[in-house]
């Protein structure tokens, strides 16, 4: 049975919200299964904002956190469970990533189940993702690009597209004019090699040579698990140390310009970073979605990304700066933007106020049209109907 299988996973005991008891007259009872903050994974951030957005809806939200810690105070209106027997009626279960999914877990399930799964084409296999998705009622993919790859190998009616999104009321658009004497650049991601942290660090001296008062805020930390990944080419331990040493060197050379926020931060601190920032430098080679990109665009911060899916799906040429393939180079088997390309991108934005204003306004419009979390919640609520 599903509840017995779930008990073998590290779930929390059921704990009701301090707000009161489970409602019996709501339209839906929905179970969310996955990782949640303080996990640094982007899917954990998606789960947090998703469940937060449900607070306005007439639903009971149940959370099964898979492994690790969870900051329960972030979910004051949710219920934490360890087995589905604690719920009289389940409308559907929504898996955020495929952690814990297997045949034994789902074979006796009578209600719909949906797998929300990101796709990284560098190390994920679309065949493996589809295989896991076939254990559930439907596989949900967060980018049109991932959907287009999956539909080549799976029936269209077994697939769905629901993007990650942002709370546009929280990530408010801020009117701002770029001030060359008070420039703030933001890097917001795990400090992984494939996410372009090395080229970002290498670009800092170039930018400071042109704009000596610029500030660089790095929000993220190195993850010990990166040492185990089969990419990029070469010894992952050595590459991990290269990133660590480069970061230490940059902080030592430019102590007044570089700020590193290593720990997990609250949503209030995060929004403050976006209020301060002018440009998000996001030189990642590979993403399952790219939540910081959408958060930045919603907040009026201009993103700089590679011309590669799914980043170029989120950022068109009229709502952010896209670095073309001719300005990439290969490093340890990974294609990354050249440091000179990052420098040229920020100079183009800073020195052209009309361009900067256009990118900022169009970015916000795109988020409102395609990535508003209210629309995401509507799409999820419609599953199973």
Backbone torsions as a table, in degrees:
resi	resn	phi	psi	omega
1	UNK	NA	153.5	-177.4
2	UNK	-60.2	-43.7	-177.4
3	UNK	-63.9	-33.6	177.7
4	UNK	-68.9	-39.4	178.0
5	UNK	-65.8	-39.4	179.4
6	UNK	-64.7	-33.7	179.9
7	UNK	-64.4	-23.1	179.2
8	UNK	-79.8	-13.4	175.2
9	UNK	-91.5	155.1	-174.4
10	UNK	-79.7	76.2	176.1
11	UNK	-96.8	158.8	176.4
12	UNK	-81.9	156.0	172.5
13	UNK	-66.2	157.6	179.9
14	UNK	-65.1	132.1	177.5
15	UNK	-139.8	119.6	-178.8
16	UNK	-79.4	153.2	177.6
17	UNK	-63.5	149.8	175.9
18	UNK	-68.7	-13.1	-177.8
19	UNK	-72.1	-19.8	-178.7
20	UNK	148.5	-167.0	-176.2
21	UNK	-88.4	168.8	177.0
22	UNK	-63.5	134.1	-179.9
23	UNK	-75.9	140.0	-179.7
24	UNK	-102.3	-6.8	-174.2
25	UNK	-115.6	21.4	-178.7
26	UNK	-83.7	167.5	-178.1
27	UNK	-75.1	-33.7	-174.8
28	UNK	-144.7	148.4	166.9
29	UNK	-114.3	116.4	-174.4
30	UNK	-120.8	133.3	177.1
31	UNK	-106.8	129.2	175.9
32	UNK	-110.0	128.4	-176.8
33	UNK	-122.7	125.5	179.6
34	UNK	165.3	-163.6	175.9
35	UNK	-95.9	147.0	-177.9
36	UNK	-137.7	166.6	179.0
37	UNK	-52.7	142.1	17.7
38	UNK	-90.2	17.3	175.4
39	UNK	-56.0	137.2	-178.7
40	UNK	-80.9	-3.7	-177.8
41	UNK	-64.8	141.0	179.1
42	UNK	-60.8	-31.9	178.6
43	UNK	-66.3	-30.5	176.6
44	UNK	-66.9	-40.2	176.4
45	UNK	-63.9	-40.8	177.2
46	UNK	-60.2	-44.1	179.3
47	UNK	-61.3	-39.9	179.0
48	UNK	-61.9	-52.8	-177.3
49	UNK	-67.9	-33.0	178.8
50	UNK	-63.0	-50.7	-178.3
51	UNK	-67.1	-36.9	176.8
52	UNK	-60.5	-36.8	-178.5
53	UNK	-71.3	-20.7	179.1
54	UNK	-76.1	-9.9	-174.4
55	UNK	-63.1	-23.2	-179.7
56	UNK	-85.5	-7.4	-174.0
57	UNK	-99.9	157.3	-177.7
58	UNK	-86.4	68.3	-178.3
59	UNK	-138.7	156.9	167.1
60	UNK	-97.8	126.1	179.6
61	UNK	-105.9	123.4	176.9
62	UNK	-113.7	138.8	-176.6
63	UNK	-120.6	128.1	169.9
64	UNK	-111.5	95.7	179.5
65	UNK	-76.9	123.3	-177.7
66	UNK	-87.1	108.3	175.1
67	UNK	66.4	163.4	172.5
68	UNK	65.8	-170.1	-177.9
69	UNK	-92.2	162.3	172.9
70	UNK	-144.1	139.6	177.8
71	UNK	-87.9	92.3	-173.0
72	UNK	-64.0	-26.8	-178.9
73	UNK	-65.5	-16.9	177.9
74	UNK	-74.9	-13.2	-175.0
75	UNK	-126.0	66.5	-172.5
76	UNK	-66.0	-20.2	-177.1
77	UNK	-109.0	8.7	-179.4
78	UNK	-99.5	165.5	178.6
79	UNK	-119.5	133.7	-178.9
80	UNK	-99.8	127.9	-175.2
81	UNK	-127.7	160.5	173.2
82	UNK	-118.6	-12.9	176.8
83	UNK	-152.0	147.0	-176.5
84	UNK	-71.5	-14.1	176.8
85	UNK	-64.3	-16.5	178.6
86	UNK	-75.0	-7.6	-177.0
87	UNK	-119.8	126.9	-177.3
88	UNK	-67.9	-38.5	-176.9
89	UNK	-140.0	126.0	176.7
90	UNK	-113.7	126.6	177.7
91	UNK	-81.1	-44.1	171.7
92	UNK	-167.4	161.6	176.5
93	UNK	-113.1	139.8	-176.0
94	UNK	-121.7	107.2	178.9
95	UNK	-85.7	122.5	174.1
96	UNK	-94.2	98.2	-170.7
97	UNK	76.3	166.5	-168.0
98	UNK	-93.9	19.1	179.6
99	UNK	-62.3	122.7	175.7
100	UNK	88.1	-5.9	-179.1
101	UNK	-77.7	129.7	172.8
102	UNK	-157.9	172.7	-175.9
103	UNK	-62.1	-42.8	-179.1
104	UNK	-62.4	-35.5	-178.0
105	UNK	-65.5	-34.2	-169.4
106	UNK	-113.3	-2.3	-169.9
107	UNK	-66.3	-29.2	-177.3
108	UNK	-104.3	11.4	-176.8
109	UNK	-73.3	134.0	-179.2
110	UNK	-104.1	-11.0	-178.4
111	UNK	-107.7	160.6	-178.8
112	UNK	-64.9	146.1	175.1
113	UNK	-130.2	143.1	-177.6
114	UNK	-131.5	134.4	177.9
115	UNK	-105.6	115.2	173.9
116	UNK	-93.9	111.7	-171.2
117	UNK	-131.8	127.1	173.6
118	UNK	-78.9	161.7	-179.0
119	UNK	-133.0	114.8	173.8
120	UNK	-104.2	110.6	-172.4
121	UNK	-72.3	-9.1	-179.9
122	UNK	-77.3	-37.3	-177.8
123	UNK	-131.2	-5.8	175.3
124	UNK	-90.3	153.8	172.1
125	UNK	-109.8	125.5	179.1
126	UNK	-63.3	-29.5	177.9
127	UNK	-66.4	-40.8	178.5
128	UNK	-65.9	-39.5	179.3
129	UNK	-64.1	-44.3	178.6
130	UNK	-63.2	-39.9	179.3
131	UNK	-60.4	-44.6	176.5
132	UNK	-65.8	-39.7	179.9
133	UNK	-61.8	-31.0	-179.4
134	UNK	-69.6	-14.8	174.6
135	UNK	-76.8	-15.4	-178.2
136	UNK	-111.7	176.2	179.4
137	UNK	-65.6	-39.4	-178.3
138	UNK	-158.0	145.0	175.6
139	UNK	-94.8	124.5	-179.5
140	UNK	-107.4	127.5	-179.4
141	UNK	-115.2	141.4	-171.4
142	UNK	-90.4	-3.8	177.5
143	UNK	-130.6	150.2	177.3
144	UNK	-64.6	-33.8	178.7
145	UNK	-63.3	-47.3	178.6
146	UNK	-62.9	-39.7	178.2
147	UNK	-61.8	-42.9	-179.2
148	UNK	-65.2	-31.3	176.6
149	UNK	-73.4	-41.2	-177.5
150	UNK	-69.4	-36.3	-175.1
151	UNK	-69.5	-13.1	174.9
152	UNK	-71.2	-20.5	-173.2
153	UNK	-128.0	0.6	-177.6
154	UNK	-140.6	150.9	177.4
155	UNK	-62.0	138.6	-175.4
156	UNK	-61.5	-34.8	-177.9
157	UNK	-74.5	-5.8	175.2
158	UNK	-95.0	0.9	-176.1
159	UNK	-121.8	155.9	174.3
160	UNK	-143.5	157.6	176.2
161	UNK	-121.2	116.5	171.6
162	UNK	-136.3	116.1	-177.2
163	UNK	-75.6	159.6	163.4
164	UNK	-66.1	166.6	-178.3
165	UNK	-153.9	-173.4	177.8
166	UNK	-137.6	156.9	173.9
167	UNK	-81.5	99.6	-174.6
168	UNK	-67.9	-21.2	176.0
169	UNK	-74.5	-27.7	178.5
170	UNK	-86.6	-49.2	176.9
171	UNK	-84.1	75.0	-173.4
172	UNK	-73.5	146.2	176.9
173	UNK	-74.8	130.1	-179.9
174	UNK	-115.1	119.8	175.0
175	UNK	-66.6	130.0	-179.0
176	UNK	-153.9	150.7	173.3
177	UNK	-114.7	136.2	-179.0
178	UNK	-68.3	127.3	177.3
179	UNK	-111.5	115.0	-174.9
180	UNK	-61.7	-23.9	-180.0
181	UNK	-86.5	-8.0	-177.4
182	UNK	-135.7	41.7	-178.2
183	UNK	-71.0	139.6	175.9
184	UNK	-131.2	123.5	177.6
185	UNK	-110.5	139.7	-176.1
186	UNK	-120.6	132.7	167.5
187	UNK	-116.9	117.5	-173.1
188	UNK	-128.9	94.9	-178.0
189	UNK	-177.5	168.8	169.7
190	UNK	-63.9	147.4	-174.8
191	UNK	-87.7	65.8	179.8
192	UNK	-98.7	150.3	179.5
193	UNK	-57.7	-46.8	-175.0
194	UNK	-69.8	-14.6	176.9
195	UNK	-86.7	5.0	171.7
196	UNK	82.7	18.2	-178.2
197	UNK	-63.3	-33.2	-178.1
198	UNK	-67.2	-42.8	-179.7
199	UNK	-71.3	-31.0	174.1
200	UNK	-61.7	-47.0	-179.8
201	UNK	-64.5	-37.4	178.7
202	UNK	-68.7	-27.5	-179.6
203	UNK	-78.8	-19.7	-176.8
204	UNK	-57.0	-49.4	178.8
205	UNK	-61.1	-35.6	178.2
206	UNK	-62.9	-44.8	-178.6
207	UNK	-68.0	-40.8	179.8
208	UNK	-67.1	-28.4	176.4
209	UNK	-64.6	-31.4	179.3
210	UNK	-91.8	-36.9	-177.5
211	UNK	-129.8	82.4	-170.4
212	UNK	-65.1	-17.4	-179.9
213	UNK	-96.0	3.8	-177.1
214	UNK	-64.0	148.9	175.8
215	UNK	-116.4	147.0	-178.8
216	UNK	-126.8	120.0	179.0
217	UNK	-108.5	120.4	179.3
218	UNK	-108.0	112.8	-180.0
219	UNK	-109.9	104.1	-179.6
220	UNK	159.0	167.8	179.8
221	UNK	-138.3	159.6	171.6
222	UNK	-71.7	144.4	-178.0
223	UNK	-110.9	125.3	-179.2
224	UNK	-57.1	-30.2	-179.3
225	UNK	-66.0	-18.2	178.4
226	UNK	-61.1	-25.5	179.8
227	UNK	-66.8	-17.3	-176.2
228	UNK	-96.2	-12.1	-173.5
229	UNK	-70.9	145.4	-178.4
230	UNK	-82.1	19.8	177.7
231	UNK	-141.0	158.0	-8.7
232	UNK	-78.0	-169.3	178.7
233	UNK	-63.8	145.1	-179.2
234	UNK	106.3	179.7	-178.8
235	UNK	-74.7	113.6	-177.7
236	UNK	-61.1	-29.3	177.9
237	UNK	-64.3	-43.4	-179.9
238	UNK	-65.4	-40.6	-179.6
239	UNK	-66.8	-39.2	175.1
240	UNK	-57.6	-44.4	-179.8
241	UNK	-68.7	-33.8	176.9
242	UNK	-59.9	-47.4	178.9
243	UNK	-60.6	-45.6	-179.4
244	UNK	-60.2	-44.9	-178.2
245	UNK	-68.9	-38.9	178.8
246	UNK	-63.8	-42.0	179.5
247	UNK	-63.4	-44.7	178.7
248	UNK	-61.0	-40.2	-178.1
249	UNK	-66.7	-42.6	179.7
250	UNK	-64.9	-42.2	178.8
251	UNK	-66.0	-33.4	179.1
252	UNK	-71.3	-41.7	-177.0
253	UNK	-73.5	-34.8	-174.0
254	UNK	-127.3	62.6	-175.5
255	UNK	-64.1	-26.2	-178.6
256	UNK	-89.5	-7.8	-176.0
257	UNK	-112.4	-23.6	-173.6
258	UNK	-114.0	124.4	176.5
259	UNK	-118.3	128.0	179.7
260	UNK	-114.4	116.4	175.8
261	UNK	-103.4	104.5	-170.4
262	UNK	-88.7	-36.6	-173.5
263	UNK	-79.2	161.9	173.4
264	UNK	-59.7	136.6	-177.2
265	UNK	-116.2	155.5	179.1
266	UNK	-74.9	166.2	179.4
267	UNK	-63.7	-32.8	179.3
268	UNK	-67.0	-39.9	177.3
269	UNK	-68.5	-39.1	179.8
270	UNK	-61.5	-45.5	-178.8
271	UNK	-65.3	-31.2	176.7
272	UNK	-65.7	-35.7	176.8
273	UNK	-63.3	-43.3	179.7
274	UNK	-67.2	-32.1	176.9
275	UNK	-65.0	-34.4	-178.5
276	UNK	-79.8	-31.6	-169.1
277	UNK	-78.3	148.1	171.9
278	UNK	-99.9	-41.5	-174.2
279	UNK	-135.9	132.9	170.6
280	UNK	-95.2	115.8	175.2
281	UNK	-93.7	113.5	-173.0
282	UNK	-129.6	75.8	-171.2
283	UNK	-87.5	30.5	-175.5
284	UNK	-66.5	141.5	174.6
285	UNK	-80.6	-24.6	-168.4
286	UNK	-153.8	131.6	178.5
287	UNK	-144.0	150.5	170.7
288	UNK	-77.2	-30.1	174.1
289	UNK	-149.2	-70.6	-177.5
290	UNK	114.0	54.8	-175.7
291	UNK	-55.9	-42.4	179.6
292	UNK	-58.4	-29.5	179.0
293	UNK	-63.0	-46.8	-177.5
294	UNK	-71.3	-38.4	175.5
295	UNK	-59.8	-42.9	179.9
296	UNK	-62.8	-49.2	-178.9
297	UNK	-61.5	-37.9	177.6
298	UNK	-62.8	-33.3	-174.5
299	UNK	-90.9	0.3	-179.5
300	UNK	86.1	18.5	177.7
301	UNK	-101.0	133.4	-174.5
302	UNK	-85.8	123.8	179.2
303	UNK	-89.0	145.3	172.2
304	UNK	-117.2	119.1	-173.8
305	UNK	-136.3	169.4	172.6
306	UNK	-79.6	150.9	176.8
307	UNK	-81.8	72.5	-172.7
308	UNK	-152.8	139.7	179.4
309	UNK	-70.1	146.5	1.6
310	UNK	-91.4	3.4	-175.9
311	UNK	-60.3	-40.6	-178.3
312	UNK	-77.4	-5.5	170.1
313	UNK	-79.7	-36.7	179.3
314	UNK	-77.7	-37.2	-173.9
315	UNK	-115.1	106.1	171.4
316	UNK	-85.2	170.9	-177.4
317	UNK	-64.2	-18.4	-177.5
318	UNK	-101.1	6.7	178.2
319	UNK	-137.1	16.3	177.2
320	UNK	175.6	176.9	-177.9
321	UNK	-105.6	122.9	-176.4
322	UNK	-112.1	123.7	-178.6
323	UNK	-89.7	119.1	-173.7
324	UNK	-74.4	164.3	-174.0
325	UNK	-61.1	-32.1	-179.9
326	UNK	-65.3	-13.9	178.8
327	UNK	-106.7	22.5	174.3
328	UNK	-101.6	165.5	170.7
329	UNK	-146.5	161.3	-179.5
330	UNK	-97.7	130.7	178.0
331	UNK	-136.3	115.5	-179.7
332	UNK	54.3	37.3	177.0
333	UNK	85.0	2.5	-179.5
334	UNK	-114.5	133.7	173.5
335	UNK	-84.3	126.7	-179.7
336	UNK	-134.7	156.6	175.9
337	UNK	-70.8	144.7	176.9
338	UNK	-67.2	148.5	178.7
339	UNK	-60.6	-34.1	177.8
340	UNK	-65.5	-32.5	178.3
341	UNK	-68.3	-38.9	175.9
342	UNK	-63.5	-44.0	179.0
343	UNK	-61.0	-47.9	-179.1
344	UNK	-62.5	-35.5	179.8
345	UNK	-63.9	-48.0	-177.4
346	UNK	-68.6	-34.2	177.5
347	UNK	-64.9	-44.3	178.6
348	UNK	-57.5	-42.3	-178.9
349	UNK	-69.6	-46.7	-174.6
350	UNK	-67.1	-38.7	-174.5
351	UNK	-86.5	-2.9	-179.3
352	UNK	-127.1	91.4	-176.4
353	UNK	-63.0	-37.5	179.1
354	UNK	-63.8	-42.6	177.4
355	UNK	-62.3	-45.7	-179.0
356	UNK	-59.9	-44.5	179.9
357	UNK	-64.3	-39.7	179.6
358	UNK	-65.1	-46.0	-179.5
359	UNK	-62.1	-40.9	-178.0
360	UNK	-66.1	-47.7	-178.5
361	UNK	-66.6	-43.2	-179.3
362	UNK	-67.8	-33.2	177.3
363	UNK	-62.6	-45.6	178.6
364	UNK	-63.0	-42.0	179.8
365	UNK	-60.9	-40.8	-179.3
366	UNK	-66.3	-40.6	178.8
367	UNK	-63.2	-44.7	179.5
368	UNK	-61.4	-36.8	-176.6
369	UNK	-78.3	-34.8	-169.7
370	UNK	-119.5	-24.2	-169.6
371	UNK	-126.6	19.5	176.3
372	UNK	-67.7	125.8	-175.1
373	UNK	-62.8	-26.3	177.0
374	UNK	-61.6	-37.3	177.7
375	UNK	-72.3	-36.2	176.6
376	UNK	-61.9	-45.4	179.3
377	UNK	-62.6	-41.3	176.8
378	UNK	-57.4	-43.6	-179.2
379	UNK	-64.2	-39.6	-180.0
380	UNK	-70.0	-40.7	177.7
381	UNK	-61.9	-28.8	-179.0
382	UNK	-79.4	-9.7	178.0
383	UNK	-64.4	139.7	177.8
384	UNK	86.4	-5.8	-179.4
385	UNK	-91.2	NA	NA
